[in-house]
Amino acid sequence: MHDVRQTAFDIIHRLRSAGTQRAVYAELRRTGAIFGYDAFLIGGLPQSPNENLSDCSLISGWPIGWAQRYQERNHLHRDPVIRYIRATTEPFLWQEAATRGDGHGLTVMNEAREYGLREGFCVPFHELDGGEAGVSFGGTQVRLSDDARAGLHLVAIYAMSRAKAIARRMQDDDAADRAFAGLTDREVECLKWAAAGKTAWETSVILSISARTVEHHLAAAARKLNAASRVQSVAEALRRGIIS
């Protein structure tokens, strides 16, 4: 690789100006051809046993099949890379984490190989508020010189920074949309579960409220969204970005 430092700074410059998750994704996809990785993931670490990949992922460049299997089998709580992020502040190769994993962790690593993720490099993040996160790069062969490793470390730092900034902006926009519509947090929750296909009774069980209360919240949301039906309420909330 020619002039790793300049290459890394050029990538960082483009990441700093990225305004959307799609732009960050596209830049990291291009960067893979330079540093030799095939896939990547930017995400936080789970804070509870109920969280899964979809809850923690900010930007995913994993193979679709692997992301689905990872989600279905709840590998987030078995992945040795995730465990090792909690134990170190230094970037590391996946194999360093694999040697410290248990049988479940080795299963995750072996399954990842089926999707072309045989080797990888991960940059951990530990926030002042106690939050933990990581940027992980994987592929069939991820062989990094010391300079390339340092360069990819810098790229990961800026990619995480942009991904988090964009996520915060999106959350602020969502909050503004909710405020504009006048929806309460509970009304938004009920709309989200309705969008997921849950009945009022199923939603009541999930939220630990009565089905009648769920119906009340959905009716109130419909009025505020000027919707004539539950389906239209969900469609309008999706259109405005109030739910996703």
Secondary structure, 3 states (H helix, E strand, C coil): CCCHHHHHHHHHHHHHCCCCHHHHHHHHHHHHHHHCCCEEEEEECCCCCCCCHHHHEEEECCCHHHHHHHHHCCHHHCCHHHHHHHHCCCCEEHHHHHCCCCHHHHHHHHHHHCCCCCEEEEEEEECCCCCEEEEEEEECCCCCCHHHHHHHHHHHHHHHHHHHHHHHHHHHHHHHHHHHHCCCHHHHHHHHHHHCCCCHHHHHHHHCCCHHHHHHHHHHHHHHCCCCCHHHHHHHHHHHCCCC
